[in-house]
Amino acid sequence: MKMKFKYMIGMSLVLILTVWVFTARTAAAETVTIGGVEYERDGWGVKEPESDIQIESAHLADFGVFSTESYPAKKTSYRLMEGTEREAEVVRIASPDEGPTVYVVSGIHGDERAGWYAASLLKQATVKCGVLYIIAPLNVYGAKNHVRFCCAENIDLNRSFPGSADGNPAERLANAVFSDIDRVSPDFVFDLHEARSTGEKADFLGSSLIYTTLDGIDELFMDLLFATQTGEICSEPFSYNSPGPNGSINSTVGNLLKIPVVTVETFRGYAMSRRIADQLSIVNYVLEYYKMR
């Protein structure tokens, strides 16, 4: 029995070393294999496939997720940090019938396009009850310049929450949206992201859901996760991670405002249309759960 135990320990150590060596070699290679598929590398992550999707002229119905049914909801908008270089639009879609409030933030990292593309398309939707808030993108500078950061100083907006009205550019923008979420006090917050890192010191977060707290949405979250596992929604099963990183909107809204946030991460190695459809599928699932669609 002792020999068998020692054998199992030894084999475990071999497996750990094998995985470590594979990871180290993968990090240095020009390609990386994920799920049996080889992807070309681009710096610290996979190279994103080319896309001809023009989000300005795309339609929500093109992605086959949302029904074409329309409801008598009223659409208005307002601006965060109006008149500044970091001005961002918030679209408010309100039904005359009372219901839950869902707040969607996208494009915190400007180069993670499928997240804010999906949220941009979501502005075309209506809800049959409650209120839907949409920011797409929050990081206008990053979206325009196809970069992760929100200003020329290369500061990570998603490590700058809850921010400060008197802080650096990222902290001021973080404070503006954090304060707006506090004012609205939604039942649920979406944070739409993407992942492409595959380096030795970086977790693979593609096709995953991240949460810090599930207070009040534990059943919803498990149903959502299970729906991806069974193939009811999305192109593949999603995993989950917790908690959100320090300074992220996921962590600070969850911990300080006690409002549950789910961060959606799609994998940038996949085709853009697939990633957008997955993002929309997850948002639609939650809206249907709340009977807003």
PyMOL commands that set and color helices and strands:
alter all, ss='L'
color gray80, all
select helices_A, chain A and resi 2-28+60-63+113-122+140-145+157-159+169-184+218-230+249-256+272-289
alter helices_A, ss='H'
color red, helices_A
select strands_A, chain A and resi 31-34+37-42+45-46+74-80+88-94+101-106+131-135+188-195+208-211+239-241+261-267
alter strands_A, ss='S'
color yellow, strands_A
deselect
rebuild
show_as cartoon
